[in-house]
Amino acid sequence: MSFKPPVYVIGGGMITRIQLLPTIYHLQREGLVGDIHVCALNAPPLRDIMNDPALAKAFPGQSIIPHPDPAKVSDKEMFPDLNKELLASAPAGSIAVVAVPDQVHYPVLKQAIEHNLHVCIVKPLVLKHQQAEEVAELAYNKGLVVGVEYHKRFDYRNMMARRAYRAGRFGEFRLAQAQMIEPWYYRDSNFQNWCTCENSDMFTYVGCHYVDLVAFITGLKPVSVSVYGIKDKYPNGRDGYLWTDGRVIWENGASLSVVDAIGYPNSAPGGNAQGLAMWGQGPNDATLLFHSDQYRGVKHGYTAPGTDPGDTIYGEPNPDYFQLIDSGGPGLTPIGYGHRSAEFIIKACRKAAAMDKLSDRQQFIKQLDAEGIMATPRNSSYNELVIEAARMSIQNGGREVAISYGDKSGVQFKQY
Ligand SMILES: NC(=O)c1ccc[n+]([C@@H]2O[C@H](COP(=O)([O-])OP(=O)(O)OC[C@H]3O[C@@H](n4cnc5c(N)ncnc54)[C@H](O)[C@@H]3O)[C@@H](O)[C@H]2O)c1
């Protein structure tokens, strides 16, 4: 019988429902993982998952074990500590999938590690560099894999770019421009309750994807950050930095400028606006990398718009991120870089879980750190430094904040 570690998903929100759970169901159908527990703060999101027609069609006969059970509690009751009980009840070597709001990542991660669980966690790992270092050390000492789910790394175009850059085919990176502009209707969602000026901003929330990608492609580290943010009001009256313009300088002097916003028109045909352009210096000529990550060559005109927010009658869907397709067999099969990313991390967790010896697991963690395909606390903690620097900068009118590495790693206002 194949080895099937159970999976404990903490967080039952949007990313769990549309991306992580389909992949975990698929792995369960393939006989690679066991029972799937899902924990949320309260019952309604779990009921939504259990009644989701798309999941039922794709994974007939499969289900989650909900915590709390919507059949047994009222919708109003809150269970902020249930995740602790659940993680404490998980057998050592099980897999925790962490998909709670950013500020809850650190305590949930610590619980998972304390109870000897391997972890797949959505980005950002944590909000402070020192916490990332602490998690790296605690997990390594116990031989636990922690993988951070930056799914753009698993988009083949980025893997192609990384290979070509590292083979010298793009010369030396000099300038880049990226954008990720999320849809206007996000202003009406739960964002207005947490993505407010004192907690986060659009650069911190989505700009990190392209910062991570430039590091993934080039292997360079970011050394300074400045972020200018424009405050705007959410429908509930709270202030958010809903338009941001960030500039990241890299250790070779190159510069990446990233604009991020909740500002993509609801009437527009894609899920958001996103893309990357990079220019480099070759021996005799310039080099170019251009990725349209929004329009991927697909145009659909429907009989009527779909029922989700932002659905339009004319659409430009992304066939590469995450789709459920009929490829024969029961139900539907998840495909795309969102699927490959979560699958890669959960398979790495499973592989480590099957190793009895601590030294074997530690060797495997070192291999994952060194390969740098999967983001780990050790190999991607520059992301936490960028977050710290960005928060400092945006709250000080865009002042440049320098990042230092090594024994004295940290951030401080740049001295001129
Ligand atoms: N592109 C990406 O990589 C990407 C995209 C979207 C979201 N995310 C990340 O995923 C995480 C979740 O985002 P989302 O959009 O699914 O949020 P969401 O608000 O839709 O869902 C959050 C879930 O966490 C649960 N939760 C909160 N506190 C909890 C606790 N103490 N115990 C148990 N459950 C708790 C809530 O009940 C809810 O089900 C965030 O860290 C976000 O940054 C990443």
The ligand as a MOL file (V3000), in Angstrom:
LIG
                    3D

  0  0  0     0  0            999 V3000
M  V30 BEGIN CTAB
M  V30 COUNTS 44 48 0 0 0
M  V30 BEGIN ATOM
M  V30 1 N -0.9350 34.5160 -5.7750 0
M  V30 2 C -0.8210 34.0040 -4.5750 0
M  V30 3 O 0.1670 33.3880 -4.2680 0
M  V30 4 C -1.9370 34.2110 -3.6060 0
M  V30 5 C -3.2070 34.5660 -4.0720 0
M  V30 6 C -4.2160 34.7650 -3.1480 0
M  V30 7 C -3.9610 34.6380 -1.8060 0
M  V30 8 N -2.7090 34.3140 -1.3590 0 CHG=1
M  V30 9 C -2.4110 34.2160 0.0940 0
M  V30 10 O -3.2680 33.2480 0.6680 0
M  V30 11 C -3.6070 33.6190 2.0090 0
M  V30 12 C -5.1150 33.5420 2.1770 0
M  V30 13 O -5.7170 34.3670 1.1950 0
M  V30 14 P -7.2490 34.1690 0.7470 0
M  V30 15 O -7.4330 35.0770 -0.4080 0
M  V30 16 O -7.5800 32.7230 0.6150 0 CHG=-1
M  V30 17 O -7.9700 34.8090 2.0220 0
M  V30 18 P -9.4800 34.6500 2.5070 0
M  V30 19 O -9.7550 35.8460 3.3440 0
M  V30 20 O -10.3900 34.3080 1.3770 0
M  V30 21 O -9.4110 33.3520 3.4520 0
M  V30 22 C -8.6970 33.2960 4.6560 0
M  V30 23 C -9.1390 32.0540 5.4250 0
M  V30 24 O -8.3500 31.9270 6.6030 0
M  V30 25 C -9.1910 31.5400 7.6550 0
M  V30 26 N -8.5830 31.9120 8.9350 0
M  V30 27 C -8.2220 33.1250 9.3760 0
M  V30 28 N -7.6970 33.0400 10.6070 0
M  V30 29 C -7.7350 31.7270 10.9380 0
M  V30 30 C -7.3750 30.9840 12.0970 0
M  V30 31 N -6.8700 31.5760 13.1850 0
M  V30 32 N -7.5790 29.6360 12.0880 0
M  V30 33 C -8.1110 29.0290 11.0070 0
M  V30 34 N -8.4760 29.6810 9.8820 0
M  V30 35 C -8.3000 31.0030 9.8750 0
M  V30 36 C -10.5050 32.2560 7.3860 0
M  V30 37 O -11.5750 31.6000 8.0540 0
M  V30 38 C -10.6030 32.0860 5.8650 0
M  V30 39 O -11.2080 30.8470 5.5620 0
M  V30 40 C -2.9930 35.0020 2.2280 0
M  V30 41 O -1.7420 34.8320 2.8990 0
M  V30 42 C -2.7330 35.5060 0.8220 0
M  V30 43 O -1.6350 36.4190 0.7520 0
M  V30 44 C -1.7010 34.0660 -2.2440 0
M  V30 END ATOM
M  V30 BEGIN BOND
M  V30 1 1 1 2
M  V30 2 2 2 3
M  V30 3 1 2 4
M  V30 4 1 4 5
M  V30 5 2 4 44
M  V30 6 2 5 6
M  V30 7 1 6 7
M  V30 8 2 7 8
M  V30 9 1 8 9
M  V30 10 1 8 44
M  V30 11 1 9 10
M  V30 12 1 9 42
M  V30 13 1 10 11
M  V30 14 1 11 12
M  V30 15 1 11 40
M  V30 16 1 12 13
M  V30 17 1 13 14
M  V30 18 2 14 15
M  V30 19 1 14 16
M  V30 20 1 14 17
M  V30 21 1 17 18
M  V30 22 2 18 19
M  V30 23 1 18 20
M  V30 24 1 18 21
M  V30 25 1 21 22
M  V30 26 1 22 23
M  V30 27 1 23 24
M  V30 28 1 23 38
M  V30 29 1 24 25
M  V30 30 1 25 26
M  V30 31 1 25 36
M  V30 32 1 26 27
M  V30 33 1 26 35
M  V30 34 2 27 28
M  V30 35 1 28 29
M  V30 36 1 29 30
M  V30 37 2 29 35
M  V30 38 1 30 31
M  V30 39 2 30 32
M  V30 40 1 32 33
M  V30 41 2 33 34
M  V30 42 1 34 35
M  V30 43 1 36 37
M  V30 44 1 36 38
M  V30 45 1 38 39
M  V30 46 1 40 41
M  V30 47 1 40 42
M  V30 48 1 42 43
M  V30 END BOND
M  V30 END CTAB
M  END
